[in-house]
Amino acid sequence: MFKTTLPELIIYDLCILLGLLSMVWAVRVWQQRRRERKLMKFRVSCDVCGTVFDEFTNQPLVPCPTCGRLNERDRLLDV
C-alpha cells in the first residue's frame, strides 16, 4: 500500500476528474467540427448575387435559387 495523506488524495482525485472532463470536452469539440464540415460540404455561394444556399445533389453545376445562375461547387472558407 501507498502512504498518502488526505490532501494528497484530494489532489489526485481532482487531477483525475480534470483529466476526464478535458477528454470529454475535446471529444465534443471534435464531433462538432466534424458535423460542421459535413454541412459545409453541401453549401454553395452564388458568384453574382452572393446568396448562400444548401444543395444536396452531386451535380457539379448548381443553379442559384435567387438569380438562376449556374454556380460551380467551391469549398467555402469559414472566416
Buried (B, 14 or more C-beta within 10 A) or exposed (E): EEEEEEEEEEEEEEEEEEEEEEEEEEEEEEEEEEEEEEEEEBBBBBBEEEBEBEBEEEEEEBBBEEEEBEBEBEEEEEE
